[in-house]
Amino acid sequence: MLKSLIRLQFDVTGIRFAHSSVQIGYHHTELSNMKKLLGLVAAFGMSCLAPVIASASIINFGFETYGTATPTSCGGSCLEVKTSGTVTELTNNVPDTSTWTLAGSMKFYSGWLTDSTWSFLDNTGNNNLSGTLGFKFEDDELRGLYAITGGTGVFAGASGDGKSVISITSWFSGLPTFYEVGWMHVKTPPRAVPEPSTGLAFAGLLMLGFAAFQRRRADVTRS
């Protein structure tokens, strides 16, 4: 009888041990599945947060310039002409900008343009433009040919071109004065912009996954 009771006790203990082992194995499997789920949620979230590439921006605007040109010798047959003035936008297509300060330099060797630079420096913000300039006569008018090579603000990474009609006179102090009316065609590169809706969706999924993980963890601790 005693032997039977001892054997029964061992059998019950064995069943309990086996049951505990099954529970531990079950919860271990659940934890592994939860880790996999969290990994999938994280991977999906990273794909949601991947930046969306916005299309390139095109900004066209008209402008007029009043300024002066100051010629100085740069040695031999070289003549450098520095220009300065105020550039006013005519079309209201550039946000937060209405006027720029013009700064330019042109070098002529034996009457031929050999080097030039120009910049529009924003007077009210950070929307600057810069590049090079050439000239040609067309329909008995002097035309400026702009090449855009850089910029800041809304013009960051800008490229493009522009044209103008230039009128030159001498008004005061013997300095050549010019008036210019033109048009700029500016292209800026596409920018990576996170999409808010997918970012919020990822945040929600991550919170759900974390809550499920905490619940499973609490179940394992109680067991």
One Martini backbone bead per residue (centre of mass of N, CA, C, O) as a GRO file, in nm:
protein
  223
    1MET     BB    1   0.059   0.061  -0.023
    2LEU     BB    2   0.301   0.255   0.013
    3LYS     BB    3   0.414   0.209  -0.270
    4SER     BB    4   0.164   0.316  -0.419
    5LEU     BB    5   0.173   0.607  -0.303
    6ILE     BB    6   0.456   0.681  -0.401
    7ARG     BB    7   0.400   0.630  -0.700
    8LEU     BB    8   0.167   0.837  -0.720
    9GLN     BB    9   0.332   1.083  -0.639
   10PHE     BB   10   0.534   1.067  -0.874
   11ASP     BB   11   0.324   1.086  -1.097
   12VAL     BB   12   0.215   1.365  -1.018
   13THR     BB   13   0.486   1.512  -1.032
   14GLY     BB   14   0.539   1.441  -1.327
   15ILE     BB   15   0.292   1.583  -1.439
   16ARG     BB   16   0.361   1.865  -1.332
   17PHE     BB   17   0.634   1.885  -1.472
   18ALA     BB   18   0.526   1.846  -1.755
   19HIS     BB   19   0.331   2.086  -1.745
   20SER     BB   20   0.550   2.297  -1.693
   21SER     BB   21   0.710   2.237  -1.950
   22VAL     BB   22   0.483   2.306  -2.145
   23GLN     BB   23   0.447   2.597  -2.049
   24ILE     BB   24   0.732   2.691  -2.105
   25GLY     BB   25   0.730   2.614  -2.404
   26TYR     BB   26   0.490   2.790  -2.477
   27HIS     BB   27   0.608   3.066  -2.384
   28HIS     BB   28   0.858   3.050  -2.558
   29THR     BB   29   0.705   3.046  -2.823
   30GLU     BB   30   0.555   3.313  -2.776
   31LEU     BB   31   0.809   3.489  -2.758
   32SER     BB   32   0.915   3.422  -3.038
   33ASN     BB   33   0.666   3.528  -3.189
   34MET     BB   34   0.680   3.815  -3.075
   35LYS     BB   35   0.955   3.887  -3.191
   36LYS     BB   36   0.871   3.847  -3.482
   37LEU     BB   37   0.645   4.057  -3.480
   38LEU     BB   38   0.824   4.298  -3.403
   39GLY     BB   39   1.006   4.273  -3.649
   40LEU     BB   40   0.784   4.320  -3.861
   41VAL     BB   41   0.691   4.593  -3.756
   42ALA     BB   42   0.964   4.735  -3.789
   43ALA     BB   43   0.998   4.684  -4.091
   44PHE     BB   44   0.736   4.824  -4.175
   45GLY     BB   45   0.804   5.096  -4.047
   46MET     BB   46   1.054   5.161  -4.214
   47SER     BB   47   0.897   5.165  -4.480
   48CYS     BB   48   0.707   5.397  -4.393
   49LEU     BB   49   0.960   5.601  -4.331
   50ALA     BB   50   1.030   5.620  -4.600
   51PRO     BB   51   1.106   5.838  -4.821
   52VAL     BB   52   0.950   6.071  -5.021
   53ILE     BB   53   0.978   6.165  -5.351
   54ALA     BB   54   0.980   6.462  -5.469
   55SER     BB   55   0.928   6.669  -5.702
   56ALA     BB   56   1.037   6.886  -5.897
   57SER     BB   57   1.099   7.235  -5.905
   58ILE     BB   58   0.930   7.518  -6.059
   59ILE     BB   59   1.056   7.859  -6.111
   60ASN     BB   60   0.888   8.142  -6.234
   61PHE     BB   61   1.026   8.478  -6.301
   62GLY     BB   62   1.005   8.818  -6.292
   63PHE     BB   63   1.230   9.104  -6.372
   64GLU     BB   64   1.399   9.402  -6.244
   65THR     BB   65   1.683   9.634  -6.315
   66TYR     BB   66   1.880   9.860  -6.124
   67GLY     BB   67   2.202  10.004  -6.233
   68THR     BB   68   2.562   9.981  -6.222
   69ALA     BB   69   2.880  10.034  -6.404
   70THR     BB   70   3.229   9.947  -6.323
   71PRO     BB   71   3.523  10.023  -6.477
   72THR     BB   72   3.831   9.825  -6.479
   73SER     BB   73   4.154   9.747  -6.476
   74CYS     BB   74   4.330   9.408  -6.543
   75GLY     BB   75   4.533   9.435  -6.758
   76GLY     BB   76   4.615   9.531  -7.044
   77SER     BB   77   4.331   9.406  -7.232
   78CYS     BB   78   4.183   9.427  -6.956
   79LEU     BB   79   3.830   9.435  -6.847
   80GLU     BB   80   3.644   9.526  -6.558
   81VAL     BB   81   3.293   9.477  -6.474
   82LYS     BB   82   3.097   9.617  -6.222
   83THR     BB   83   2.787   9.525  -6.076
   84SER     BB   84   2.496   9.711  -5.945
   85GLY     BB   85   2.176   9.660  -5.760
   86THR     BB   86   1.818   9.627  -5.805
   87VAL     BB   87   1.595   9.355  -5.762
   88THR     BB   88   1.263   9.299  -5.896
   89GLU     BB   89   0.981   9.137  -5.857
   90LEU     BB   90   0.684   9.080  -6.085
   91THR     BB   91   0.513   8.784  -5.994
   92ASN     BB   92   0.505   8.639  -5.706
   93ASN     BB   93   0.675   8.336  -5.708
   94VAL     BB   94   0.849   8.412  -5.454
   95PRO     BB   95   0.878   8.331  -5.142
   96ASP     BB   96   0.958   8.594  -4.927
   97THR     BB   97   1.023   8.767  -5.201
   98SER     BB   98   1.106   9.096  -5.375
   99THR     BB   99   1.424   9.151  -5.328
  100TRP     BB  100   1.750   9.222  -5.462
  101THR     BB  101   2.103   9.214  -5.474
  102LEU     BB  102   2.325   9.309  -5.711
  103ALA     BB  103   2.613   9.105  -5.823
  104GLY     BB  104   2.893   9.173  -6.055
  105SER     BB  105   3.126   9.015  -6.303
  106MET     BB  106   3.327   9.133  -6.588
  107LYS     BB  107   3.551   9.003  -6.837
  108PHE     BB  108   3.762   9.170  -7.079
  109TYR     BB  109   3.934   9.064  -7.384
  110SER     BB  110   3.958   9.250  -7.645
  111GLY     BB  111   3.623   9.274  -7.610
  112TRP     BB  112   3.593   8.991  -7.475
  113LEU     BB  113   3.416   8.768  -7.303
  114THR     BB  114   3.570   8.559  -7.034
  115ASP     BB  115   3.416   8.646  -6.756
  116SER     BB  116   3.140   8.555  -6.519
  117THR     BB  117   2.931   8.694  -6.252
  118TRP     BB  118   2.634   8.634  -6.040
  119SER     BB  119   2.396   8.783  -5.793
  120PHE     BB  120   2.111   8.719  -5.579
  121LEU     BB  121   2.049   8.901  -5.283
  122ASP     BB  122   1.851   8.864  -5.030
  123ASN     BB  123   1.663   9.111  -4.838
  124THR     BB  124   1.432   8.903  -4.671
  125GLY     BB  125   1.615   8.632  -4.693
  126ASN     BB  126   1.737   8.299  -4.851
  127ASN     BB  127   1.682   8.359  -5.176
  128ASN     BB  128   1.936   8.270  -5.363
  129LEU     BB  129   2.133   8.356  -5.661
  130SER     BB  130   2.353   8.202  -5.920
  131GLY     BB  131   2.610   8.272  -6.189
  132THR     BB  132   2.611   8.332  -6.535
  133LEU     BB  133   2.703   8.565  -6.816
  134GLY     BB  134   2.569   8.680  -7.126
  135PHE     BB  135   2.568   8.803  -7.474
  136LYS     BB  136   2.332   8.952  -7.721
  137PHE     BB  137   2.219   9.041  -8.039
  138GLU     BB  138   1.859   9.113  -8.081
  139ASP     BB  139   1.667   9.305  -8.251
  140ASP     BB  140   1.845   9.556  -8.160
  141GLU     BB  141   1.918   9.407  -7.883
  142LEU     BB  142   2.029   9.371  -7.558
  143ARG     BB  143   2.106   9.047  -7.428
  144GLY     BB  144   2.066   8.846  -7.152
  145LEU     BB  145   2.242   8.537  -7.046
  146TYR     BB  146   2.142   8.309  -6.815
  147ALA     BB  147   2.313   8.106  -6.568
  148ILE     BB  148   2.226   7.856  -6.334
  149THR     BB  149   2.429   7.718  -6.042
  150GLY     BB  150   2.277   7.838  -5.774
  151GLY     BB  151   2.147   7.819  -5.422
  152THR     BB  152   1.899   7.916  -5.178
  153GLY     BB  153   1.654   7.782  -5.024
  154VAL     BB  154   1.430   7.746  -5.273
  155PHE     BB  155   1.723   7.736  -5.452
  156ALA     BB  156   1.839   7.476  -5.380
  157GLY     BB  157   2.019   7.337  -5.632
  158ALA     BB  158   2.010   7.518  -5.871
  159SER     BB  159   1.882   7.548  -6.207
  160GLY     BB  160   1.918   7.720  -6.530
  161ASP     BB  161   1.756   8.014  -6.679
  162GLY     BB  162   1.788   8.340  -6.862
  163LYS     BB  163   1.633   8.653  -6.973
  164SER     BB  164   1.715   8.979  -7.125
  165VAL     BB  165   1.668   9.334  -7.142
  166ILE     BB  166   1.909   9.596  -7.219
  167SER     BB  167   1.961   9.930  -7.088
  168ILE     BB  168   2.202  10.188  -7.171
  169THR     BB  169   2.328  10.461  -6.970
  170SER     BB  170   2.422  10.812  -6.882
  171TRP     BB  171   2.360  11.005  -6.584
  172PHE     BB  172   2.594  10.977  -6.353
  173SER     BB  173   2.930  11.027  -6.295
  174GLY     BB  174   2.989  10.860  -6.571
  175LEU     BB  175   2.814  10.611  -6.523
  176PRO     BB  176   2.689  10.333  -6.622
  177THR     BB  177   2.344  10.274  -6.684
  178PHE     BB  178   2.092  10.022  -6.605
  179TYR     BB  179   1.815   9.849  -6.763
  180GLU     BB  180   1.613   9.556  -6.669
  181VAL     BB  181   1.428   9.286  -6.835
  182GLY     BB  182   1.311   8.960  -6.710
  183TRP     BB  183   1.357   8.587  -6.705
  184MET     BB  184   1.313   8.300  -6.490
  185HIS     BB  185   1.432   7.949  -6.494
  186VAL     BB  186   1.380   7.731  -6.216
  187LYS     BB  187   1.550   7.436  -6.093
  188THR     BB  188   1.483   7.192  -5.847
  189PRO     BB  189   1.546   6.936  -5.665
  190PRO     BB  190   1.450   6.665  -5.527
  191ARG     BB  191   1.287   6.575  -5.216
  192ALA     BB  192   1.291   6.421  -4.907
  193VAL     BB  193   0.964   6.318  -4.772
  194PRO     BB  194   0.787   6.240  -4.517
  195GLU     BB  195   0.502   6.049  -4.458
  196PRO     BB  196   0.271   6.096  -4.215
  197SER     BB  197   0.071   5.852  -4.233
  198THR     BB  198   0.285   5.621  -4.215
  199GLY     BB  199   0.410   5.710  -3.948
  200LEU     BB  200   0.149   5.674  -3.777
  201ALA     BB  201   0.103   5.377  -3.839
  202PHE     BB  202   0.365   5.276  -3.713
  203ALA     BB  203   0.316   5.378  -3.428
  204GLY     BB  204   0.063   5.205  -3.377
  205LEU     BB  205   0.194   4.925  -3.424
  206LEU     BB  206   0.412   4.950  -3.208
  207MET     BB  207   0.219   4.978  -2.965
  208LEU     BB  208   0.072   4.708  -3.001
  209GLY     BB  209   0.322   4.527  -2.984
  210PHE     BB  210   0.413   4.620  -2.701
  211ALA     BB  211   0.154   4.540  -2.549
  212ALA     BB  212   0.166   4.239  -2.618
  213PHE     BB  213   0.441   4.187  -2.490
  214GLN     BB  214   0.362   4.271  -2.200
  215ARG     BB  215   0.139   4.061  -2.164
  216ARG     BB  216   0.312   3.808  -2.207
  217ARG     BB  217   0.513   3.869  -1.981
  218ALA     BB  218   0.305   3.859  -1.752
  219ASP     BB  219   0.219   3.561  -1.796
  220VAL     BB  220   0.498   3.435  -1.743
  221THR     BB  221   0.534   3.543  -1.452
  222ARG     BB  222   0.278   3.401  -1.331
  223SER     BB  223   0.372   3.108  -1.423
   0.00000   0.00000   0.00000
